[in-house]
Amino acid sequence: YNEENYRNMIFLIDRLNEKFNGYTKEIAVNDNNLSIYETTVETIEKTIEANRKNKEEFIAVNEYYGLLEDLRTLYIKDGIQKDLRSQSRPLIQKYTREFFEKFNFNYSDLILDDEYNISIYGPEGESNIEMVSGGEKIAIALALRLGITQAMSKGNIETILLDEPTIHLDTIRKQHLITVLRSMSVIPQMLIVTHDDELENAADTLIRVEKEDGISTVKINS
């Protein structure tokens, strides 16, 4: 037995234990860091995947936007719309002129230009819509709408709605309007909302809404 060797061995063992404990702590720290790094990597991978999906969605939306822009360009006023207006205008003008003539105004012709602006011709020459009276404007507007309806219907439109169509029309023009409405056999059914009793002559069925003592009542007369 050698005391000095023993102490050296004890010292060496203590040093080794200290190193072992140090390594153990480092391993624990590294394990913790590894867990943090793995979580970070997982988060980054999820972020990358989300960004990839966002990129795909952006590309898809951008392509769709491009398609919408192409369609918008195609269907703008001077695109297909212009072609459709140009093709429809002669027939709409024909029917509008026929309806307008039934009001018996002192005009010889009605013309629609490519933008559907209306010009009428009378004893004083050409006039635009801003130059005629209020009643004439109403008659022209009605004639145009009825002309468009007749041109578009081809027997397929079952109902049209007219809201206060006699505003600004004198008694004679109202009677002309009634004649026009009753001659619209191409439209099986018309709904006319009005406060004008004279339009009763144009109706097959009257639905009256009256208020009595604050209560609205509906009466139907066939």
TORKOL-4160 file (C-alpha; in steps of 0.2 Angstrom, whole numbers, padded with zeros to 4 digits, m for minus):
222
<pt num="1" X="0000" Y="0000" Z="0000"/>
<pt num="2" X="0006" Y="0017" Z="m0005"/>
<pt num="3" X="m0002" Y="0032" Z="0002"/>
<pt num="4" X="0003" Y="0044" Z="m0011"/>
<pt num="5" X="m0003" Y="0032" Z="m0025"/>
<pt num="6" X="m0019" Y="0031" Z="m0016"/>
<pt num="7" X="m0022" Y="0050" Z="m0015"/>
<pt num="8" X="m0017" Y="0051" Z="m0033"/>
<pt num="9" X="m0030" Y="0038" Z="m0038"/>
<pt num="10" X="m0043" Y="0047" Z="m0027"/>
<pt num="11" X="m0039" Y="0064" Z="m0035"/>
<pt num="12" X="m0039" Y="0056" Z="m0052"/>
<pt num="13" X="m0056" Y="0048" Z="m0049"/>
<pt num="14" X="m0063" Y="0065" Z="m0043"/>
<pt num="15" X="m0057" Y="0073" Z="m0058"/>
<pt num="16" X="m0065" Y="0060" Z="m0069"/>
<pt num="17" X="m0081" Y="0062" Z="m0059"/>
<pt num="18" X="m0081" Y="0080" Z="m0062"/>
<pt num="19" X="m0078" Y="0078" Z="m0080"/>
<pt num="20" X="m0092" Y="0065" Z="m0081"/>
<pt num="21" X="m0104" Y="0077" Z="m0072"/>
<pt num="22" X="m0099" Y="0091" Z="m0084"/>
<pt num="23" X="m0101" Y="0080" Z="m0099"/>
<pt num="24" X="m0118" Y="0074" Z="m0092"/>
<pt num="25" X="m0124" Y="0092" Z="m0090"/>
<pt num="26" X="m0117" Y="0097" Z="m0108"/>
<pt num="27" X="m0127" Y="0082" Z="m0114"/>
<pt num="28" X="m0143" Y="0088" Z="m0105"/>
<pt num="29" X="m0140" Y="0105" Z="m0112"/>
<pt num="30" X="m0137" Y="0098" Z="m0130"/>
<pt num="31" X="m0152" Y="0087" Z="m0128"/>
<pt num="32" X="m0163" Y="0102" Z="m0124"/>
<pt num="33" X="m0155" Y="0113" Z="m0138"/>
<pt num="34" X="m0158" Y="0098" Z="m0150"/>
<pt num="35" X="m0176" Y="0098" Z="m0144"/>
<pt num="36" X="m0177" Y="0117" Z="m0147"/>
<pt num="37" X="m0169" Y="0115" Z="m0164"/>
<pt num="38" X="m0180" Y="0101" Z="m0169"/>
<pt num="39" X="m0195" Y="0112" Z="m0164"/>
<pt num="40" X="m0188" Y="0127" Z="m0174"/>
<pt num="41" X="m0185" Y="0116" Z="m0189"/>
<pt num="42" X="m0203" Y="0109" Z="m0188"/>
<pt num="43" X="m0209" Y="0127" Z="m0187"/>
<pt num="44" X="m0198" Y="0132" Z="m0202"/>
<pt num="45" X="m0204" Y="0117" Z="m0212"/>
<pt num="46" X="m0222" Y="0122" Z="m0208"/>
<pt num="47" X="m0219" Y="0140" Z="m0213"/>
<pt num="48" X="m0210" Y="0134" Z="m0229"/>
<pt num="49" X="m0225" Y="0123" Z="m0233"/>
<pt num="50" X="m0238" Y="0137" Z="m0230"/>
<pt num="51" X="m0227" Y="0149" Z="m0241"/>
<pt num="52" X="m0227" Y="0136" Z="m0254"/>
<pt num="53" X="m0246" Y="0134" Z="m0253"/>
<pt num="54" X="m0248" Y="0153" Z="m0253"/>
<pt num="55" X="m0237" Y="0154" Z="m0268"/>
<pt num="56" X="m0248" Y="0142" Z="m0277"/>
<pt num="57" X="m0263" Y="0151" Z="m0272"/>
<pt num="58" X="m0255" Y="0168" Z="m0278"/>
<pt num="59" X="m0251" Y="0160" Z="m0295"/>
<pt num="60" X="m0269" Y="0153" Z="m0297"/>
<pt num="61" X="m0277" Y="0170" Z="m0291"/>
<pt num="62" X="m0265" Y="0179" Z="m0303"/>
<pt num="63" X="m0269" Y="0168" Z="m0317"/>
<pt num="64" X="m0288" Y="0170" Z="m0313"/>
<pt num="65" X="m0286" Y="0189" Z="m0312"/>
<pt num="66" X="m0277" Y="0188" Z="m0329"/>
<pt num="67" X="m0292" Y="0179" Z="m0336"/>
<pt num="68" X="m0304" Y="0191" Z="m0328"/>
<pt num="69" X="m0294" Y="0205" Z="m0336"/>
<pt num="70" X="m0295" Y="0197" Z="m0353"/>
<pt num="71" X="m0314" Y="0195" Z="m0351"/>
<pt num="72" X="m0316" Y="0213" Z="m0345"/>
<pt num="73" X="m0306" Y="0218" Z="m0361"/>
<pt num="74" X="m0317" Y="0207" Z="m0371"/>
<pt num="75" X="m0334" Y="0213" Z="m0364"/>
<pt num="76" X="m0330" Y="0232" Z="m0362"/>
<pt num="77" X="m0341" Y="0244" Z="m0371"/>
<pt num="78" X="m0331" Y="0243" Z="m0387"/>
<pt num="79" X="m0328" Y="0224" Z="m0387"/>
<pt num="80" X="m0342" Y="0211" Z="m0389"/>
<pt num="81" X="m0355" Y="0223" Z="m0382"/>
<pt num="82" X="m0352" Y="0234" Z="m0397"/>
<pt num="83" X="m0354" Y="0220" Z="m0408"/>
<pt num="84" X="m0370" Y="0214" Z="m0399"/>
<pt num="85" X="m0377" Y="0232" Z="m0399"/>
<pt num="86" X="m0373" Y="0234" Z="m0418"/>
<pt num="87" X="m0382" Y="0218" Z="m0422"/>
<pt num="88" X="m0397" Y="0221" Z="m0411"/>
<pt num="89" X="m0399" Y="0240" Z="m0416"/>
<pt num="90" X="m0408" Y="0238" Z="m0432"/>
<pt num="91" X="m0422" Y="0227" Z="m0425"/>
<pt num="92" X="m0423" Y="0237" Z="m0409"/>
<pt num="93" X="m0424" Y="0253" Z="m0419"/>
<pt num="94" X="m0438" Y="0246" Z="m0430"/>
<pt num="95" X="m0449" Y="0241" Z="m0415"/>
<pt num="96" X="m0445" Y="0257" Z="m0406"/>
<pt num="97" X="m0450" Y="0267" Z="m0421"/>
<pt num="98" X="m0466" Y="0257" Z="m0423"/>
<pt num="99" X="m0471" Y="0260" Z="m0405"/>
<pt num="100" X="m0466" Y="0278" Z="m0405"/>
<pt num="101" X="m0477" Y="0281" Z="m0421"/>
<pt num="102" X="m0492" Y="0275" Z="m0411"/>
<pt num="103" X="m0491" Y="0290" Z="m0399"/>
<pt num="104" X="m0495" Y="0301" Z="m0415"/>
<pt num="105" X="m0482" Y="0315" Z="m0411"/>
<pt num="106" X="m0477" Y="0326" Z="m0425"/>
<pt num="107" X="m0461" Y="0317" Z="m0430"/>
<pt num="108" X="m0457" Y="0308" Z="m0446"/>
<pt num="109" X="m0443" Y="0297" Z="m0440"/>
<pt num="110" X="m0433" Y="0290" Z="m0425"/>
<pt num="111" X="m0415" Y="0284" Z="m0426"/>
<pt num="112" X="m0404" Y="0275" Z="m0414"/>
<pt num="113" X="m0385" Y="0278" Z="m0416"/>
<pt num="114" X="m0372" Y="0265" Z="m0412"/>
<pt num="115" X="m0372" Y="0271" Z="m0394"/>
<pt num="116" X="m0391" Y="0270" Z="m0393"/>
<pt num="117" X="m0393" Y="0288" Z="m0392"/>
<pt num="118" X="m0410" Y="0293" Z="m0400"/>
<pt num="119" X="m0413" Y="0307" Z="m0413"/>
<pt num="120" X="m0430" Y="0311" Z="m0419"/>
<pt num="121" X="m0435" Y="0320" Z="m0435"/>
<pt num="122" X="m0449" Y="0333" Z="m0437"/>
<pt num="123" X="m0454" Y="0348" Z="m0446"/>
<pt num="124" X="m0439" Y="0358" Z="m0438"/>
<pt num="125" X="m0427" Y="0344" Z="m0443"/>
<pt num="126" X="m0417" Y="0333" Z="m0431"/>
<pt num="127" X="m0419" Y="0334" Z="m0412"/>
<pt num="128" X="m0411" Y="0324" Z="m0398"/>
<pt num="129" X="m0419" Y="0318" Z="m0382"/>
<pt num="130" X="m0414" Y="0334" Z="m0373"/>
<pt num="131" X="m0423" Y="0345" Z="m0385"/>
<pt num="132" X="m0441" Y="0337" Z="m0383"/>
<pt num="133" X="m0454" Y="0340" Z="m0370"/>
<pt num="134" X="m0456" Y="0330" Z="m0354"/>
<pt num="135" X="m0471" Y="0320" Z="m0361"/>
<pt num="136" X="m0461" Y="0316" Z="m0377"/>
<pt num="137" X="m0446" Y="0310" Z="m0367"/>
<pt num="138" X="m0458" Y="0298" Z="m0358"/>
<pt num="139" X="m0465" Y="0292" Z="m0374"/>
<pt num="140" X="m0448" Y="0289" Z="m0382"/>
<pt num="141" X="m0442" Y="0280" Z="m0366"/>
<pt num="142" X="m0457" Y="0269" Z="m0366"/>
<pt num="143" X="m0456" Y="0266" Z="m0385"/>
<pt num="144" X="m0437" Y="0261" Z="m0383"/>
<pt num="145" X="m0440" Y="0249" Z="m0368"/>
<pt num="146" X="m0455" Y="0241" Z="m0377"/>
<pt num="147" X="m0445" Y="0240" Z="m0393"/>
<pt num="148" X="m0430" Y="0232" Z="m0384"/>
<pt num="149" X="m0443" Y="0220" Z="m0375"/>
<pt num="150" X="m0451" Y="0215" Z="m0391"/>
<pt num="151" X="m0434" Y="0213" Z="m0400"/>
<pt num="152" X="m0427" Y="0202" Z="m0386"/>
<pt num="153" X="m0443" Y="0192" Z="m0381"/>
<pt num="154" X="m0446" Y="0181" Z="m0397"/>
<pt num="155" X="m0460" Y="0174" Z="m0387"/>
<pt num="156" X="m0449" Y="0170" Z="m0372"/>
<pt num="157" X="m0452" Y="0184" Z="m0360"/>
<pt num="158" X="m0468" Y="0181" Z="m0351"/>
<pt num="159" X="m0470" Y="0197" Z="m0340"/>
<pt num="160" X="m0464" Y="0215" Z="m0340"/>
<pt num="161" X="m0466" Y="0228" Z="m0326"/>
<pt num="162" X="m0470" Y="0246" Z="m0329"/>
<pt num="163" X="m0469" Y="0258" Z="m0315"/>
<pt num="164" X="m0479" Y="0274" Z="m0317"/>
<pt num="165" X="m0478" Y="0275" Z="m0336"/>
<pt num="166" X="m0490" Y="0289" Z="m0338"/>
<pt num="167" X="m0480" Y="0303" Z="m0329"/>
<pt num="168" X="m0479" Y="0319" Z="m0339"/>
<pt num="169" X="m0491" Y="0312" Z="m0353"/>
<pt num="170" X="m0507" Y="0322" Z="m0357"/>
<pt num="171" X="m0524" Y="0314" Z="m0359"/>
<pt num="172" X="m0522" Y="0311" Z="m0377"/>
<pt num="173" X="m0505" Y="0303" Z="m0375"/>
<pt num="174" X="m0511" Y="0292" Z="m0361"/>
<pt num="175" X="m0525" Y="0285" Z="m0373"/>
<pt num="176" X="m0511" Y="0282" Z="m0386"/>
<pt num="177" X="m0501" Y="0273" Z="m0372"/>
<pt num="178" X="m0516" Y="0262" Z="m0367"/>
<pt num="179" X="m0518" Y="0257" Z="m0386"/>
<pt num="180" X="m0500" Y="0253" Z="m0387"/>
<pt num="181" X="m0500" Y="0242" Z="m0371"/>
<pt num="182" X="m0516" Y="0233" Z="m0376"/>
<pt num="183" X="m0508" Y="0229" Z="m0393"/>
<pt num="184" X="m0492" Y="0221" Z="m0385"/>
<pt num="185" X="m0498" Y="0203" Z="m0388"/>
<pt num="186" X="m0480" Y="0198" Z="m0389"/>
<pt num="187" X="m0479" Y="0199" Z="m0370"/>
<pt num="188" X="m0492" Y="0188" Z="m0362"/>
<pt num="189" X="m0493" Y="0198" Z="m0346"/>
<pt num="190" X="m0489" Y="0216" Z="m0340"/>
<pt num="191" X="m0489" Y="0222" Z="m0322"/>
<pt num="192" X="m0492" Y="0241" Z="m0322"/>
<pt num="193" X="m0490" Y="0251" Z="m0305"/>
<pt num="194" X="m0499" Y="0267" Z="m0306"/>
<pt num="195" X="m0509" Y="0280" Z="m0297"/>
<pt num="196" X="m0518" Y="0285" Z="m0314"/>
<pt num="197" X="m0536" Y="0279" Z="m0315"/>
<pt num="198" X="m0536" Y="0281" Z="m0334"/>
<pt num="199" X="m0524" Y="0266" Z="m0336"/>
<pt num="200" X="m0538" Y="0255" Z="m0329"/>
<pt num="201" X="m0544" Y="0253" Z="m0347"/>
<pt num="202" X="m0528" Y="0244" Z="m0352"/>
<pt num="203" X="m0530" Y="0231" Z="m0338"/>
<pt num="204" X="m0539" Y="0215" Z="m0338"/>
<pt num="205" X="m0537" Y="0213" Z="m0319"/>
<pt num="206" X="m0536" Y="0227" Z="m0306"/>
<pt num="207" X="m0527" Y="0225" Z="m0290"/>
<pt num="208" X="m0531" Y="0240" Z="m0279"/>
<pt num="209" X="m0521" Y="0244" Z="m0263"/>
<pt num="210" X="m0530" Y="0256" Z="m0252"/>
<pt num="211" X="m0527" Y="0262" Z="m0234"/>
<pt num="212" X="m0542" Y="0263" Z="m0223"/>
<pt num="213" X="m0539" Y="0269" Z="m0205"/>
<pt num="214" X="m0520" Y="0266" Z="m0206"/>
<pt num="215" X="m0523" Y="0248" Z="m0213"/>
<pt num="216" X="m0519" Y="0243" Z="m0231"/>
<pt num="217" X="m0532" Y="0232" Z="m0240"/>
<pt num="218" X="m0530" Y="0223" Z="m0256"/>
<pt num="219" X="m0545" Y="0222" Z="m0268"/>
<pt num="220" X="m0545" Y="0212" Z="m0284"/>
<pt num="221" X="m0557" Y="0216" Z="m0299"/>
<pt num="222" X="m0557" Y="0206" Z="m0314"/>
